[in-house]
Every structure is written in C-alpha cells, then in structure tokens.
C-alpha cells in the first residue's frame, strides 16, 4: 500500500499545490513529464506487492502477470527516456524548479532500478551494508522463476 499511497500523494500535491503555482505551461509540462514515469512505476509496484502476497514463497507468479510485468519492465524504460526528453525540452527557466523537476525524474529512475534492475531499498540502519550486495529485486525473481 505504501507505493500506492506515495503515488496518490505525489499526484495530488502536483495537481493541487505545485501546478497551480506555476506561471508557465512549459513548467507544468516539465513537471508532469517528470512525474508520470514515477507514478506509473509506483502504481505497478504497489499492485505487484498487493498481488504478490498470494504467491511469494508459495507458488510461481501467475503467467498473465509475468507477461504484463515483462512488458512493464520494457515500457517503463521507454517512458523514463521520454520523460527525460520532455524535461529537457520543457526545461524550466527558474533554477529551483528545474532542479526539482529533474529530481522528480531521477526519483522515478531510481524506483525503476529498485524494482526492475537491482534492489536499492533496505532498512535505513542496514542500507550502506546491504545496497552493495546488488540483490535481485523480488519482481525479477518472480519473472525469472516462471517459465512460459
């Protein structure tokens, strides 16, 4: 539920607080093209974890979900690339907003890496010790353990 709550919070804050304060449509466009990939990855991850409670350590990931998440993995990388291009095209004139927008995109890229490339999230006290172990994310373990 954490990923879904985060996605809802980011979308709500952007729509209700950030965008109304932006004077230029270009700035709004830059913010949204940075934010959309993050929201997509968070919603996919939240859905995965809610569904995974039924199979992790019990059974393989259902075939239909394997196919969907294999597509998500590829599509999300293209979405992130398109988002970066959009951020560059609609680069905000105000440095603070430009850095915030880029930060949002970077956060989306980090979340993608965390779910589809290498596990990056660990408890704070063990993060420095664990992150260097380059563990495989659970989604990838599920995708690799299911043959189609």
C-alpha positions as CSV (number, residue, x, y, z in Angstrom):
1,X,0.0,0.0,0.0
2,X,3.0,2.3,0.5
3,X,3.7,2.7,-3.2
4,X,0.1,3.4,-4.0
5,X,-0.2,5.9,-1.2
6,X,3.0,7.6,-2.4
7,X,1.7,7.7,-6.0
8,X,-1.6,9.3,-4.8
9,X,0.3,11.8,-2.7
10,X,2.7,12.8,-5.4
11,X,-0.2,13.2,-7.9
12,X,-2.3,15.2,-5.5
13,X,0.4,17.5,-4.4
14,X,1.4,18.1,-8.0
15,X,-2.1,18.8,-9.2
16,X,-3.4,20.7,-6.2
17,X,-0.3,22.5,-4.9
18,X,2.6,22.7,-7.4
19,X,0.9,23.2,-10.8
20,X,-1.5,25.9,-9.7
21,X,1.6,27.9,-8.5
22,X,3.4,27.6,-11.8
23,X,3.0,30.6,-14.1
24,X,4.2,29.0,-17.3
25,X,2.6,26.0,-19.1
26,X,6.1,24.9,-20.1
27,X,6.9,24.5,-16.3
28,X,3.8,22.4,-15.8
29,X,4.6,20.2,-18.8
30,X,8.1,19.7,-17.5
31,X,6.8,18.7,-14.0
32,X,4.2,16.2,-15.4
33,X,6.6,14.5,-17.9
34,X,9.0,14.0,-15.0
35,X,6.2,12.8,-12.6
36,X,4.3,10.4,-14.9
37,X,7.0,7.8,-15.1
38,X,7.4,7.9,-11.3
39,X,3.7,7.5,-10.8
40,X,3.5,4.6,-13.3
41,X,6.3,2.7,-11.6
42,X,4.9,3.3,-8.1
43,X,1.4,2.1,-9.1
44,X,2.9,-1.0,-10.9
45,X,5.0,-1.8,-7.8
46,X,2.1,-1.2,-5.4
47,X,-0.1,-3.5,-7.5
48,X,2.6,-6.1,-7.6
49,X,3.1,-6.2,-3.9
50,X,-0.6,-6.4,-3.2
51,X,-0.9,-9.3,-5.6
52,X,2.3,-11.0,-4.6
53,X,1.0,-11.6,-1.1
54,X,-0.9,-14.5,-2.6
55,X,2.1,-16.3,-4.2
56,X,5.5,-15.2,-2.9
57,X,7.2,-18.2,-1.3
58,X,4.1,-20.3,-2.1
59,X,3.8,-20.6,-5.8
60,X,5.1,-19.1,-9.1
61,X,3.8,-15.7,-10.2
62,X,0.7,-16.2,-12.4
63,X,1.5,-16.3,-16.1
64,X,-0.7,-13.4,-17.1
65,X,1.1,-11.2,-14.6
66,X,4.5,-12.4,-15.7
67,X,3.7,-11.2,-19.2
68,X,2.3,-7.9,-18.0
69,X,5.4,-7.2,-15.8
70,X,7.8,-8.2,-18.6
71,X,6.0,-5.6,-20.8
72,X,6.0,-3.0,-18.0
73,X,9.8,-3.5,-17.5
74,X,10.5,-2.6,-21.1
75,X,7.7,0.0,-21.5
76,X,8.8,1.8,-18.3
77,X,12.3,2.3,-19.6
78,X,10.9,4.0,-22.7
79,X,8.6,6.0,-20.6
80,X,11.5,7.2,-18.4
81,X,13.5,8.1,-21.6
82,X,10.5,10.0,-23.0
83,X,10.1,11.8,-19.6
84,X,13.8,12.8,-19.6
85,X,13.4,14.2,-23.2
86,X,10.3,16.1,-22.1
87,X,12.1,17.5,-19.1
88,X,14.9,18.7,-21.4
89,X,12.5,20.1,-24.0
90,X,10.4,22.0,-21.4
91,X,13.3,22.8,-19.1
92,X,12.0,25.4,-16.6
93,X,13.7,28.8,-16.6
94,X,13.8,29.0,-12.8
95,X,16.7,27.0,-11.5
96,X,15.0,25.8,-8.3
97,X,12.0,24.4,-10.3
98,X,14.4,22.9,-12.9
99,X,16.3,21.1,-10.2
100,X,13.1,19.9,-8.5
101,X,11.7,18.6,-11.8
102,X,14.9,16.8,-12.6
103,X,14.9,15.4,-9.0
104,X,11.4,14.0,-9.6
105,X,12.6,12.3,-12.8
106,X,15.7,10.9,-11.0
107,X,13.5,9.6,-8.2
108,X,11.4,7.8,-10.9
109,X,14.5,6.3,-12.4
110,X,15.7,5.2,-9.0
111,X,12.4,3.5,-8.3
112,X,12.6,1.8,-11.7
113,X,16.1,0.5,-10.9
114,X,14.9,-0.6,-7.5
115,X,12.1,-2.7,-8.9
116,X,13.4,-3.9,-12.2
117,X,17.2,-3.9,-12.1
118,X,18.8,-4.2,-8.6
119,X,17.3,-3.9,-5.2
120,X,18.1,-0.5,-3.6
121,X,15.6,-0.3,-0.7
122,X,16.7,-1.6,2.7
123,X,16.1,-0.5,6.3
124,X,18.0,2.7,7.0
125,X,20.4,1.2,9.6
126,X,21.4,-1.6,7.1
127,X,21.3,0.3,3.9
128,X,25.0,1.0,3.4
129,X,25.9,-2.6,4.2
130,X,23.1,-4.2,2.1
131,X,22.9,-2.0,-1.0
132,X,26.4,-3.0,-2.2
133,X,25.3,-6.7,-2.4
134,X,23.4,-6.0,-5.7
135,X,20.5,-8.2,-4.8
136,X,17.9,-9.1,-7.4
137,X,14.5,-7.4,-6.9
138,X,11.6,-9.7,-6.0
139,X,9.7,-8.8,-9.2
140,X,12.7,-10.0,-11.3
141,X,13.0,-13.2,-9.2
142,X,9.3,-13.9,-9.9
143,X,9.8,-13.1,-13.6
144,X,12.8,-15.4,-13.8
145,X,11.3,-18.2,-11.8
146,X,8.3,-18.6,-14.1
147,X,8.8,-20.3,-17.4
148,X,6.5,-19.5,-20.3
